[in-house]
Amino acid sequence: MYRSKVPIMANNFPNKILPVLWVQAEAYLQDFAYDTLHLAFVLVPKLVDYGKIFTLLLALLFAALAFICSRRKAKVDYDLNGARLNLIRPNDTSVIENHPWN
């Protein structure tokens, strides 16, 4: 029956039988073992999640500060009469070199 070439339902039946075994075991651990498991599987993943959220918010804060600072630096200053003020830029060294103290 098993080697029959006729496609019957039990053709590959020996390959379909799975061994079934039921094992029931109980373990009682000491408190330090439960504390270690709690630390490894509960506390550390929570800390990692909180760390991810904190670093994301910190990165967004730094990005916002950088954007605000770049917008302020590019802003043109005017005096009360509407005339444009000449500001000393950090890359303008000619003003510093011609200063009377030098």
Secondary structure in CASP SS format (residue, H / E / C, confidence):
PFRMAT SS
TARGET T0000
AUTHOR 0000-0000-0000
METHOD secondary structure of the structure
MODEL  1
M C 1.00
Y C 1.00
R C 1.00
S C 1.00
K C 1.00
V C 1.00
P C 1.00
I C 1.00
M C 1.00
A C 1.00
N C 1.00
N C 1.00
F H 1.00
P H 1.00
N H 1.00
K H 1.00
I C 1.00
L C 1.00
P C 1.00
V C 1.00
L C 1.00
W C 1.00
V C 1.00
Q C 1.00
A C 1.00
E C 1.00
A C 1.00
Y C 1.00
L C 1.00
Q C 1.00
D H 1.00
F H 1.00
A H 1.00
Y H 1.00
D H 1.00
T H 1.00
L H 1.00
H H 1.00
L H 1.00
A H 1.00
F H 1.00
V H 1.00
L H 1.00
V H 1.00
P H 1.00
K H 1.00
L H 1.00
V H 1.00
D H 1.00
Y H 1.00
G H 1.00
K H 1.00
I H 1.00
F H 1.00
T H 1.00
L H 1.00
L H 1.00
L H 1.00
A H 1.00
L H 1.00
L H 1.00
F H 1.00
A H 1.00
A H 1.00
L H 1.00
A H 1.00
F H 1.00
I H 1.00
C H 1.00
S H 1.00
R H 1.00
R H 1.00
K H 1.00
A H 1.00
K C 1.00
V C 1.00
D C 1.00
Y E 1.00
D C 1.00
L C 1.00
N C 1.00
G C 1.00
A C 1.00
R E 1.00
L C 1.00
N C 1.00
L C 1.00
I C 1.00
R C 1.00
P C 1.00
N C 1.00
D C 1.00
T H 1.00
S H 1.00
V H 1.00
I H 1.00
E H 1.00
N C 1.00
H C 1.00
P C 1.00
W C 1.00
N C 1.00
END
